[in-house]
Amino acid sequence: MNDEKNPPVNQRRRWLLAATSVVGGAGVIAAAIPFILSMEPSAKSIAEGAPIDVDISKLEMGQMITVSWRSRPILIVHRSKTQLELLPALNNSLRDPDSQSAQQLPQYRNIYRSLKPPYLVVVGICTHLGCIPTFRPDVAPEDLGPEWKGGFFCPCHGSRYDLSGRVYNGSPAPFNLPVPPYFYVSDTVLRIGELRNGSEQNWTPAIW
């Protein structure tokens, strides 16, 4: 029987088709909601990315402490005057002595790579394959050679960094250790994870 000669049958068929499409569309939307929500950052992720305050008042000269930000180790070193004086002589031995790599924040592009020369703040993850470098402040140790002036050594593949976190020529690591966004809340408290104006909370260097 021809639908065109039976308008009620034709209209009913169209109505059923439309209803089925609506139900099907609703099912697709319902199925998509959990997927869409899964792309939103979790409360844990937000908490881990929040800035942290670190009291450095008891950090002795020549010592290092490690804190966690975004589940990554942040190394804070209190460098001595002697250690700072050794840095300029190393420039010719370094891959990027002025930290011109695009992943480096411009306010830390100085020889000390810091806001205050005595204190270094870097992400403690080797820029080669993500191992954790060890802190080696000793000068000319037997295993690192007479040219070693102190710094960080990655035991996984031998990458070397000076006491400003700048990578040596010949190391497998392509970049200096990243300096995270930070500023001084007071003379003895650092806020790691943002700049004074509240920006750079979503900072992500190339190696992460």
MITOR-509760 format. One record per atom (N, C-alpha, C, CB): residue number from 1; residue in three letters; x negated, y, z negated. Coordinates in steps of 0.1 Angstrom, whole numbers, plus 5000, padded with zeros to 4 digits. Glycine has a CB too. Example, Ala and Ser with C-alpha at 12.3 -4.5 7.8 and 13.67 -1.06 7.14 Angstrom:
BEGIN
1/ALA/4868/4943/4922
1/ALA/4877/4955/4922
1/ALA/4868/4967/4922
1/ALA/4887/4955/4910
2/SER/4872/4978/4929
2/SER/4863/4989/4929
2/SER/4871/5000/4921
2/SER/4859/4994/4943
//
This chain:
BEGIN
1/MET/4991/4988/5000
1/MET/5000/5000/5000
1/MET/4991/5012/5000
1/MET/5010/5000/4988
2/ASN/4994/5022/5009
2/ASN/4986/5034/5010
2/ASN/4988/5044/4999
2/ASN/4989/5041/5024
3/ASP/4977/5048/4992
3/ASP/4978/5057/4981
3/ASP/4984/5070/4985
3/ASP/4965/5059/4974
4/GLU/4981/5075/4997
4/GLU/4986/5088/5002
4/GLU/5001/5088/5003
4/GLU/4980/5092/5015
5/LYS/5007/5076/5004
5/LYS/5022/5075/5005
5/LYS/5028/5072/4991
5/LYS/5026/5064/5015
6/ASN/5019/5071/4981
6/ASN/5023/5069/4967
6/ASN/5016/5078/4958
6/ASN/5021/5054/4963
7/PRO/5020/5091/4958
7/PRO/5013/5101/4949
7/PRO/5011/5097/4935
7/PRO/5020/5114/4950
8/PRO/5022/5091/4928
8/PRO/5020/5088/4914
8/PRO/5008/5078/4912
8/PRO/5033/5082/4908
9/VAL/5007/5068/4921
9/VAL/4997/5058/4920
9/VAL/4983/5064/4922
9/VAL/4999/5046/4930
10/ASN/4982/5073/4932
10/ASN/4969/5080/4935
10/ASN/4965/5089/4923
10/ASN/4971/5088/4948
11/GLN/4975/5096/4917
11/GLN/4972/5105/4906
11/GLN/4967/5097/4894
11/GLN/4984/5114/4903
12/ARG/4974/5086/4892
12/ARG/4970/5077/4880
12/ARG/4956/5072/4882
12/ARG/4980/5066/4879
13/ARG/4952/5068/4894
13/ARG/4939/5063/4897
13/ARG/4928/5074/4894
13/ARG/4938/5058/4911
14/ARG/4932/5086/4899
14/ARG/4922/5097/4897
14/ARG/4921/5100/4882
14/ARG/4927/5110/4904
15/TRP/4932/5099/4874
15/TRP/4931/5102/4860
15/TRP/4923/5092/4853
15/TRP/4946/5102/4854
16/LEU/4924/5079/4856
16/LEU/4916/5069/4850
16/LEU/4901/5070/4853
16/LEU/4921/5055/4855
17/LEU/4899/5074/4866
17/LEU/4885/5077/4870
17/LEU/4878/5088/4862
17/LEU/4884/5080/4885
18/ALA/4886/5099/4860
18/ALA/4881/5110/4852
18/ALA/4879/5107/4838
18/ALA/4891/5122/4854
19/ALA/4888/5099/4832
19/ALA/4887/5095/4818
19/ALA/4875/5086/4816
19/ALA/4900/5088/4814
20/THR/4873/5077/4825
20/THR/4861/5068/4824
20/THR/4848/5076/4825
20/THR/4862/5058/4835
21/SER/4848/5086/4834
21/SER/4836/5094/4835
21/SER/4833/5102/4822
21/SER/4837/5104/4846
22/VAL/4844/5107/4816
22/VAL/4842/5115/4804
22/VAL/4837/5106/4792
22/VAL/4855/5121/4799
23/VAL/4843/5094/4791
23/VAL/4838/5084/4781
23/VAL/4824/5080/4783
23/VAL/4847/5072/4780
24/GLY/4821/5078/4796
24/GLY/4807/5074/4799
24/GLY/4797/5085/4796
24/GLY/4806/5070/4814
25/GLY/4801/5097/4800
25/GLY/4792/5109/4797
25/GLY/4790/5111/4782
25/GLY/4798/5121/4803
26/ALA/4801/5108/4774
26/ALA/4800/5110/4760
26/ALA/4790/5099/4754
26/ALA/4814/5109/4753
27/GLY/4791/5087/4760
27/GLY/4782/5077/4756
27/GLY/4767/5080/4758
27/GLY/4785/5064/4763
28/VAL/4765/5086/4770
28/VAL/4751/5090/4773
28/VAL/4746/5101/4764
28/VAL/4750/5095/4788
29/ILE/4755/5110/4761
29/ILE/4751/5121/4751
29/ILE/4748/5115/4738
29/ILE/4762/5132/4751
30/ALA/4757/5106/4733
30/ALA/4755/5100/4720
30/ALA/4742/5092/4719
30/ALA/4767/5091/4717
31/ALA/4739/5085/4730
31/ALA/4727/5078/4730
31/ALA/4715/5087/4731
31/ALA/4726/5068/4742
32/ALA/4716/5099/4737
32/ALA/4705/5108/4738
32/ALA/4702/5115/4725
32/ALA/4707/5118/4749
33/ILE/4712/5117/4717
33/ILE/4710/5125/4705
33/ILE/4698/5120/4696
33/ILE/4722/5125/4696
34/PRO/4697/5107/4693
34/PRO/4686/5102/4685
34/PRO/4673/5105/4692
34/PRO/4687/5087/4682
35/PHE/4672/5104/4705
35/PHE/4660/5106/4712
35/PHE/4656/5121/4711
35/PHE/4661/5102/4727
36/ILE/4666/5130/4713
36/ILE/4663/5144/4712
36/ILE/4658/5148/4698
36/ILE/4675/5152/4716
37/LEU/4665/5142/4688
37/LEU/4661/5145/4674
37/LEU/4647/5140/4671
37/LEU/4671/5139/4665
38/SER/4643/5129/4678
38/SER/4630/5123/4675
38/SER/4619/5132/4680
38/SER/4629/5110/4682
39/MET/4622/5141/4689
39/MET/4612/5151/4694
39/MET/4610/5163/4684
39/MET/4616/5156/4708
40/GLU/4619/5164/4675
40/GLU/4618/5175/4665
40/GLU/4607/5171/4655
40/GLU/4631/5178/4658
41/PRO/4599/5180/4650
41/PRO/4589/5177/4640
41/PRO/4595/5172/4627
41/PRO/4579/5188/4637
42/SER/4590/5162/4621
42/SER/4595/5157/4608
42/SER/4591/5166/4597
42/SER/4590/5143/4605
43/ALA/4598/5165/4586
43/ALA/4595/5173/4574
43/ALA/4580/5170/4570
43/ALA/4604/5170/4562
44/LYS/4576/5158/4571
44/LYS/4562/5154/4567
44/LYS/4552/5161/4577
44/LYS/4560/5139/4568
45/SER/4555/5162/4590
45/SER/4546/5168/4599
45/SER/4545/5183/4596
45/SER/4551/5166/4613
46/ILE/4557/5189/4593
46/ILE/4557/5204/4590
46/ILE/4548/5206/4577
46/ILE/4571/5209/4588
47/ALA/4550/5197/4567
47/ALA/4543/5199/4555
47/ALA/4528/5197/4557
47/ALA/4547/5189/4544
48/GLU/4524/5188/4565
48/GLU/4510/5185/4568
48/GLU/4504/5197/4576
48/GLU/4508/5172/4575
49/GLY/4511/5204/4583
49/GLY/4506/5215/4591
49/GLY/4506/5228/4584
49/GLY/4514/5216/4604
50/ALA/4512/5229/4572
50/ALA/4513/5241/4565
50/ALA/4499/5246/4560
50/ALA/4522/5240/4553
51/PRO/4496/5259/4559
51/PRO/4484/5264/4554
51/PRO/4481/5259/4540
51/PRO/4483/5279/4555
52/ILE/4468/5258/4537
52/ILE/4465/5254/4523
52/ILE/4455/5264/4517
52/ILE/4458/5240/4523
53/ASP/4456/5266/4504
53/ASP/4447/5275/4497
53/ASP/4436/5267/4490
53/ASP/4455/5284/4487
54/VAL/4424/5271/4491
54/VAL/4413/5264/4485
54/VAL/4404/5274/4476
54/VAL/4404/5258/4496
55/ASP/4402/5270/4464
55/ASP/4394/5278/4455
55/ASP/4380/5274/4456
55/ASP/4399/5276/4440
56/ILE/4371/5283/4460
56/ILE/4357/5280/4462
56/ILE/4348/5286/4451
56/ILE/4353/5285/4476
57/SER/4354/5290/4440
57/SER/4347/5297/4430
57/SER/4336/5288/4423
57/SER/4357/5302/4419
58/LYS/4339/5275/4424
58/LYS/4329/5266/4417
58/LYS/4320/5259/4427
58/LYS/4337/5256/4409
59/LEU/4321/5263/4439
59/LEU/4312/5256/4450
59/LEU/4298/5262/4449
59/LEU/4318/5258/4464
60/GLU/4289/5254/4444
60/GLU/4275/5258/4442
60/GLU/4268/5260/4455
60/GLU/4268/5248/4433
61/MET/4258/5269/4455
61/MET/4250/5271/4467
61/MET/4243/5258/4472
61/MET/4239/5282/4465
62/GLY/4244/5255/4485
62/GLY/4238/5243/4490
62/GLY/4247/5231/4490
62/GLY/4226/5240/4482
63/GLN/4259/5233/4483
63/GLN/4269/5222/4482
63/GLN/4280/5222/4493
63/GLN/4275/5221/4468
64/MET/4287/5211/4495
64/MET/4298/5211/4504
64/MET/4310/5204/4497
64/MET/4294/5203/4517
65/ILE/4322/5209/4500
65/ILE/4334/5202/4495
65/ILE/4342/5198/4508
65/ILE/4342/5210/4485
66/THR/4350/5188/4507
66/THR/4359/5184/4517
66/THR/4374/5185/4513
66/THR/4356/5170/4522
67/VAL/4382/5192/4521
67/VAL/4396/5192/4518
67/VAL/4404/5187/4530
67/VAL/4401/5207/4514
68/SER/4417/5184/4528
68/SER/4425/5179/4539
68/SER/4435/5189/4544
68/SER/4432/5166/4535
69/TRP/4435/5191/4557
69/TRP/4445/5200/4564
69/TRP/4449/5193/4576
69/TRP/4439/5214/4567
70/ARG/4463/5191/4578
70/ARG/4468/5183/4589
70/ARG/4462/5169/4590
70/ARG/4465/5190/4603
71/SER/4459/5164/4578
71/SER/4454/5150/4577
71/SER/4440/5149/4583
71/SER/4463/5140/4583
72/ARG/4433/5160/4584
72/ARG/4419/5160/4589
72/ARG/4410/5166/4579
72/ARG/4419/5168/4602
73/PRO/4397/5162/4578
73/PRO/4388/5167/4569
73/PRO/4383/5181/4573
73/PRO/4376/5158/4567
74/ILE/4384/5190/4563
74/ILE/4378/5204/4565
74/ILE/4366/5205/4556
74/ILE/4389/5215/4562
75/LEU/4355/5208/4562
75/LEU/4342/5209/4554
75/LEU/4340/5223/4551
75/LEU/4330/5203/4562
76/ILE/4337/5226/4538
76/ILE/4334/5239/4534
76/ILE/4320/5239/4527
76/ILE/4345/5245/4524
77/VAL/4311/5246/4533
77/VAL/4297/5246/4528
77/VAL/4293/5260/4523
77/VAL/4287/5242/4539
78/HIS/4286/5260/4511
78/HIS/4281/5272/4506
78/HIS/4266/5273/4509
78/HIS/4283/5273/4490
79/ARG/4263/5280/4520
79/ARG/4249/5280/4525
79/ARG/4240/5290/4517
79/ARG/4249/5284/4540
80/SER/4228/5286/4515
80/SER/4218/5295/4508
80/SER/4212/5305/4518
80/SER/4207/5286/4502
81/LYS/4206/5315/4512
81/LYS/4199/5325/4521
81/LYS/4189/5319/4530
81/LYS/4192/5336/4512
82/THR/4181/5309/4525
82/THR/4171/5303/4533
82/THR/4177/5295/4544
82/THR/4163/5293/4524
83/GLN/4188/5288/4542
83/GLN/4195/5281/4552
83/GLN/4201/5291/4563
83/GLN/4207/5273/4546
84/LEU/4205/5302/4559
84/LEU/4210/5312/4569
84/LEU/4199/5318/4577
84/LEU/4218/5323/4562
85/GLU/4188/5319/4571
85/GLU/4176/5325/4578
85/GLU/4171/5316/4589
85/GLU/4165/5329/4569
86/LEU/4173/5303/4588
86/LEU/4168/5293/4597
86/LEU/4177/5293/4610
86/LEU/4167/5280/4591
87/LEU/4189/5297/4609
87/LEU/4198/5296/4621
87/LEU/4194/5303/4634
87/LEU/4211/5301/4617
88/PRO/4189/5315/4634
88/PRO/4186/5322/4646
88/PRO/4175/5314/4654
88/PRO/4181/5335/4644
89/ALA/4166/5308/4648
89/ALA/4155/5301/4655
89/ALA/4159/5289/4662
89/ALA/4144/5297/4645
90/LEU/4172/5284/4660
90/LEU/4177/5272/4666
90/LEU/4184/5274/4679
90/LEU/4186/5265/4657
91/ASN/4186/5287/4683
91/ASN/4195/5290/4695
91/ASN/4191/5282/4707
91/ASN/4195/5304/4697
92/ASN/4178/5282/4710
92/ASN/4173/5275/4722
92/ASN/4175/5260/4722
92/ASN/4159/5279/4725
93/SER/4178/5255/4711
93/SER/4180/5240/4710
93/SER/4194/5236/4710
93/SER/4173/5235/4697
94/LEU/4203/5246/4711
94/LEU/4218/5243/4710
94/LEU/4225/5244/4723
94/LEU/4224/5253/4700
95/ARG/4236/5236/4725
95/ARG/4243/5236/4737
95/ARG/4252/5249/4739
95/ARG/4252/5224/4737
96/ASP/4257/5254/4728
96/ASP/4266/5265/4729
96/ASP/4264/5274/4717
96/ASP/4281/5261/4729
97/PRO/4252/5281/4716
97/PRO/4248/5288/4704
97/PRO/4257/5300/4700
97/PRO/4234/5294/4706
98/ASP/4264/5306/4710
98/ASP/4273/5317/4708
98/ASP/4288/5313/4707
98/ASP/4271/5327/4718
99/SER/4290/5300/4707
99/SER/4304/5295/4706
99/SER/4313/5301/4716
99/SER/4309/5297/4692
100/GLN/4309/5300/4729
100/GLN/4317/5306/4740
100/GLN/4327/5296/4745
100/GLN/4308/5311/4751
101/SER/4327/5284/4741
101/SER/4337/5274/4745
101/SER/4351/5280/4743
101/SER/4336/5261/4738
102/ALA/4361/5277/4752
102/ALA/4374/5282/4751
102/ALA/4381/5277/4738
102/ALA/4382/5277/4763
103/GLN/4377/5266/4732
103/GLN/4384/5262/4720
103/GLN/4380/5269/4707
103/GLN/4381/5247/4718
104/GLN/4370/5278/4708
104/GLN/4365/5285/4696
104/GLN/4373/5298/4695
104/GLN/4350/5288/4697
105/LEU/4378/5301/4683
105/LEU/4385/5313/4680
105/LEU/4375/5325/4680
105/LEU/4393/5313/4667
106/PRO/4378/5336/4687
106/PRO/4368/5347/4689
106/PRO/4363/5353/4676
106/PRO/4374/5357/4697
107/GLN/4371/5353/4665
107/GLN/4366/5360/4653
107/GLN/4355/5352/4646
107/GLN/4377/5362/4644
108/TYR/4352/5340/4651
108/TYR/4342/5332/4645
108/TYR/4330/5330/4654
108/TYR/4347/5318/4640
109/ARG/4329/5338/4665
109/ARG/4319/5337/4674
109/ARG/4307/5346/4670
109/ARG/4324/5341/4688
110/ASN/4300/5342/4660
110/ASN/4288/5348/4655
110/ASN/4279/5337/4651
110/ASN/4291/5358/4643
111/ILE/4266/5340/4648
111/ILE/4256/5330/4645
111/ILE/4260/5322/4633
111/ILE/4243/5336/4643
112/TYR/4267/5328/4624
112/TYR/4272/5320/4612
112/TYR/4285/5313/4613
112/TYR/4273/5330/4600
113/ARG/4292/5317/4624
113/ARG/4305/5311/4627
113/ARG/4314/5311/4615
113/ARG/4304/5296/4632
114/SER/4315/5323/4608
114/SER/4322/5324/4596
114/SER/4326/5339/4594
114/SER/4315/5319/4584
115/LEU/4335/5341/4585
115/LEU/4339/5355/4581
115/LEU/4329/5361/4571
115/LEU/4353/5355/4575
116/LYS/4324/5352/4562
116/LYS/4313/5356/4553
116/LYS/4301/5347/4555
116/LYS/4318/5356/4538
117/PRO/4290/5352/4558
117/PRO/4278/5343/4562
117/PRO/4276/5331/4552
117/PRO/4266/5351/4562
118/PRO/4277/5333/4539
118/PRO/4273/5321/4531
118/PRO/4283/5309/4533
118/PRO/4273/5325/4516
119/TYR/4295/5312/4537
119/TYR/4305/5301/4536
119/TYR/4309/5296/4551
119/TYR/4318/5305/4529
120/LEU/4306/5284/4553
120/LEU/4310/5277/4566
120/LEU/4323/5269/4564
120/LEU/4299/5269/4572
121/VAL/4332/5270/4573
121/VAL/4345/5263/4573
121/VAL/4346/5256/4587
121/VAL/4357/5271/4569
122/VAL/4346/5243/4587
122/VAL/4347/5236/4600
122/VAL/4355/5223/4599
122/VAL/4333/5233/4606
123/VAL/4361/5219/4610
123/VAL/4368/5206/4610
123/VAL/4357/5195/4611
123/VAL/4378/5205/4622
124/GLY/4358/5186/4601
124/GLY/4347/5176/4600
124/GLY/4350/5164/4609
124/GLY/4346/5171/4586
125/ILE/4352/5166/4622
125/ILE/4354/5155/4632
125/ILE/4345/5157/4643
125/ILE/4369/5155/4636
126/CYS/4337/5148/4646
126/CYS/4327/5149/4657
126/CYS/4335/5151/4670
126/CYS/4318/5136/4658
127/THR/4330/5160/4679
127/THR/4337/5163/4691
127/THR/4334/5153/4702
127/THR/4333/5177/4696
128/HIS/4327/5143/4699
128/HIS/4324/5132/4709
128/HIS/4336/5122/4709
128/HIS/4311/5125/4706
129/LEU/4337/5114/4699
129/LEU/4347/5104/4698
129/LEU/4355/5104/4685
129/LEU/4341/5090/4701
130/GLY/4354/5114/4677
130/GLY/4362/5116/4666
130/GLY/4357/5109/4653
130/GLY/4375/5110/4669
131/CYS/4344/5106/4652
131/CYS/4339/5101/4640
131/CYS/4337/5112/4630
131/CYS/4325/5093/4642
132/ILE/4333/5109/4617
132/ILE/4331/5119/4607
132/ILE/4316/5121/4605
132/ILE/4338/5114/4594
133/PRO/4311/5133/4608
133/PRO/4297/5136/4606
133/PRO/4294/5136/4591
133/PRO/4293/5149/4613
134/THR/4281/5133/4588
134/THR/4277/5133/4574
134/THR/4269/5147/4572
134/THR/4267/5122/4571
135/PHE/4270/5152/4560
135/PHE/4264/5164/4557
135/PHE/4249/5161/4553
135/PHE/4271/5171/4545
136/ARG/4240/5167/4561
136/ARG/4226/5165/4558
136/ARG/4218/5178/4557
136/ARG/4219/5156/4570
137/PRO/4219/5184/4545
137/PRO/4212/5197/4543
137/PRO/4197/5196/4542
137/PRO/4218/5204/4531
138/ASP/4192/5184/4540
138/ASP/4177/5182/4538
138/ASP/4170/5186/4551
138/ASP/4174/5168/4534
139/VAL/4158/5192/4549
139/VAL/4149/5197/4560
139/VAL/4139/5186/4563
139/VAL/4143/5210/4556
140/ALA/4138/5183/4576
140/ALA/4127/5173/4581
140/ALA/4127/5160/4574
140/ALA/4114/5179/4579
141/PRO/4139/5153/4572
141/PRO/4139/5140/4566
141/PRO/4133/5130/4576
141/PRO/4153/5136/4562
142/GLU/4128/5119/4571
142/GLU/4121/5109/4580
142/GLU/4130/5104/4591
142/GLU/4116/5098/4571
143/ASP/4143/5102/4588
143/ASP/4151/5096/4598
143/ASP/4156/5105/4609
143/ASP/4163/5089/4592
144/LEU/4155/5118/4606
144/LEU/4160/5128/4616
144/LEU/4149/5136/4622
144/LEU/4170/5138/4609
145/GLY/4137/5135/4617
145/GLY/4125/5141/4623
145/GLY/4121/5155/4618
145/GLY/4128/5143/4638
146/PRO/4109/5160/4621
146/PRO/4104/5172/4616
146/PRO/4111/5185/4620
146/PRO/4089/5173/4619
147/GLU/4119/5184/4631
147/GLU/4125/5196/4637
147/GLU/4139/5198/4630
147/GLU/4127/5194/4652
148/TRP/4143/5189/4622
148/TRP/4156/5190/4615
148/TRP/4156/5200/4604
148/TRP/4161/5176/4610
149/LYS/4165/5210/4606
149/LYS/4166/5221/4596
149/LYS/4178/5221/4587
149/LYS/4165/5235/4603
150/GLY/4184/5209/4587
150/GLY/4197/5208/4580
150/GLY/4209/5210/4589
150/GLY/4197/5218/4568
151/GLY/4219/5202/4585
151/GLY/4232/5203/4593
151/GLY/4240/5191/4591
151/GLY/4228/5205/4608
152/PHE/4247/5186/4602
152/PHE/4256/5175/4602
152/PHE/4251/5165/4613
152/PHE/4270/5180/4605
153/PHE/4251/5152/4609
153/PHE/4247/5142/4617
153/PHE/4258/5131/4618
153/PHE/4234/5135/4612
154/CYS/4262/5128/4631
154/CYS/4272/5118/4633
154/CYS/4266/5104/4634
154/CYS/4281/5121/4646
155/PRO/4268/5095/4625
155/PRO/4262/5082/4625
155/PRO/4267/5073/4636
155/PRO/4264/5075/4612
156/CYS/4278/5076/4642
156/CYS/4284/5067/4652
156/CYS/4275/5067/4665
156/CYS/4298/5071/4656
157/HIS/4272/5079/4671
157/HIS/4265/5079/4683
157/HIS/4254/5090/4683
157/HIS/4275/5082/4695
158/GLY/4251/5095/4671
158/GLY/4239/5103/4670
158/GLY/4240/5118/4673
158/GLY/4229/5098/4678
159/SER/4253/5123/4674
159/SER/4254/5137/4677
159/SER/4249/5145/4665
159/SER/4269/5141/4680
160/ARG/4243/5157/4668
160/ARG/4237/5165/4657
160/ARG/4243/5179/4658
160/ARG/4222/5165/4659
161/TYR/4245/5185/4647
161/TYR/4250/5199/4646
161/TYR/4242/5206/4635
161/TYR/4265/5199/4642
162/ASP/4240/5219/4637
162/ASP/4232/5227/4627
162/ASP/4242/5231/4616
162/ASP/4226/5239/4634
163/LEU/4237/5239/4607
163/LEU/4245/5243/4595
163/LEU/4255/5253/4598
163/LEU/4235/5248/4584
164/SER/4257/5257/4611
164/SER/4268/5264/4616
164/SER/4278/5256/4623
164/SER/4264/5276/4624
165/GLY/4275/5243/4624
165/GLY/4284/5234/4631
165/GLY/4282/5234/4646
165/GLY/4298/5236/4628
166/ARG/4270/5240/4651
166/ARG/4268/5241/4665
166/ARG/4260/5229/4670
166/ARG/4259/5254/4668
167/VAL/4264/5223/4681
167/VAL/4259/5210/4686
167/VAL/4246/5212/4693
167/VAL/4269/5204/4695
168/TYR/4237/5203/4690
168/TYR/4223/5203/4696
168/TYR/4224/5198/4711
168/TYR/4213/5195/4688
169/ASN/4215/5204/4719
169/ASN/4213/5198/4733
169/ASN/4209/5184/4732
169/ASN/4202/5206/4740
170/GLY/4214/5176/4741
170/GLY/4211/5162/4741
170/GLY/4221/5153/4733
170/GLY/4198/5159/4737
171/SER/4230/5159/4725
171/SER/4239/5152/4718
171/SER/4251/5147/4727
171/SER/4245/5160/4706
172/PRO/4257/5136/4724
172/PRO/4268/5131/4731
172/PRO/4280/5141/4730
172/PRO/4273/5117/4727
173/ALA/4281/5148/4719
173/ALA/4292/5157/4716
173/ALA/4292/5169/4726
173/ALA/4292/5161/4702
174/PRO/4303/5172/4732
174/PRO/4304/5183/4741
174/PRO/4306/5197/4735
174/PRO/4314/5181/4751
175/PHE/4311/5197/4723
175/PHE/4315/5210/4717
175/PHE/4310/5212/4703
175/PHE/4330/5212/4717
176/ASN/4309/5224/4698
176/ASN/4306/5227/4684
176/ASN/4317/5221/4676
176/ASN/4304/5242/4682
177/LEU/4315/5219/4663
177/LEU/4326/5216/4654
177/LEU/4335/5227/4654
177/LEU/4320/5212/4640
178/PRO/4348/5225/4655
178/PRO/4358/5236/4655
178/PRO/4359/5243/4642
178/PRO/4372/5231/4660
179/VAL/4360/5256/4642
179/VAL/4363/5264/4630
179/VAL/4378/5266/4630
179/VAL/4356/5278/4630
180/PRO/4386/5261/4620
180/PRO/4400/5263/4620
180/PRO/4404/5278/4616
180/PRO/4406/5253/4609
181/PRO/4416/5282/4619
181/PRO/4420/5295/4615
181/PRO/4420/5296/4599
181/PRO/4434/5299/4620
182/TYR/4414/5307/4594
182/TYR/4414/5308/4580
182/TYR/4411/5323/4576
182/TYR/4404/5299/4573
183/PHE/4414/5327/4564
183/PHE/4410/5340/4559
183/PHE/4409/5340/4544
183/PHE/4421/5351/4564
184/TYR/4404/5350/4538
184/TYR/4402/5351/4524
184/TYR/4414/5357/4517
184/TYR/4389/5359/4521
185/VAL/4421/5350/4509
185/VAL/4432/5355/4501
185/VAL/4426/5364/4490
185/VAL/4441/5344/4495
186/SER/4415/5360/4485
186/SER/4408/5368/4475
186/SER/4393/5365/4477
186/SER/4412/5365/4460
187/ASP/4384/5370/4468
187/ASP/4370/5367/4470
187/ASP/4367/5352/4468
187/ASP/4362/5375/4460
188/THR/4375/5345/4461
188/THR/4372/5331/4459
188/THR/4382/5321/4464
188/THR/4370/5329/4444
189/VAL/4392/5326/4471
189/VAL/4403/5317/4476
189/VAL/4404/5318/4491
189/VAL/4416/5320/4469
190/LEU/4403/5307/4498
190/LEU/4405/5306/4513
190/LEU/4418/5301/4516
190/LEU/4394/5298/4519
191/ARG/4425/5307/4526
191/ARG/4437/5301/4531
191/ARG/4434/5295/4545
191/ARG/4449/5311/4532
192/ILE/4434/5282/4546
192/ILE/4431/5275/4558
192/ILE/4444/5271/4565
192/ILE/4422/5262/4555
193/GLY/4444/5274/4578
193/GLY/4456/5271/4586
193/GLY/4463/5283/4593
193/GLY/4466/5263/4578
194/GLU/4459/5295/4589
194/GLU/4464/5306/4595
194/GLU/4455/5318/4594
194/GLU/4478/5310/4590
195/LEU/4457/5328/4602
195/LEU/4450/5341/4601
195/LEU/4457/5350/4592
195/LEU/4447/5347/4615
196/ARG/4451/5361/4588
196/ARG/4457/5371/4579
196/ARG/4471/5376/4584
196/ARG/4448/5382/4577
197/ASN/4472/5377/4597
197/ASN/4485/5382/4603
197/ASN/4495/5371/4604
197/ASN/4482/5389/4616
198/GLY/4492/5359/4599
198/GLY/4502/5348/4600
198/GLY/4502/5340/4613
198/GLY/4515/5353/4597
199/SER/4493/5343/4622
199/SER/4493/5337/4635
199/SER/4484/5324/4635
199/SER/4488/5346/4646
200/GLU/4483/5317/4646
200/GLU/4474/5306/4648
200/GLU/4478/5294/4639
200/GLU/4460/5309/4645
201/GLN/4490/5293/4634
201/GLN/4494/5281/4626
201/GLN/4496/5269/4635
201/GLN/4508/5284/4619
202/ASN/4497/5271/4648
202/ASN/4498/5259/4657
202/ASN/4486/5257/4665
202/ASN/4510/5261/4667
203/TRP/4475/5262/4660
203/TRP/4462/5261/4666
203/TRP/4458/5246/4669
203/TRP/4451/5268/4658
204/THR/4454/5243/4681
204/THR/4450/5229/4684
204/THR/4437/5230/4693
204/THR/4461/5222/4691
205/PRO/4426/5227/4688
205/PRO/4414/5227/4696
205/PRO/4414/5215/4706
205/PRO/4401/5226/4688
206/ALA/4405/5216/4716
206/ALA/4405/5206/4727
206/ALA/4404/5192/4723
206/ALA/4395/5210/4737
207/ILE/4397/5190/4712
207/ILE/4394/5176/4708
207/ILE/4405/5169/4700
207/ILE/4381/5175/4700
208/TRP/4415/5176/4696
208/TRP/4425/5169/4688
208/TRP/4436/5162/4696
208/TRP/4432/5179/4679
//
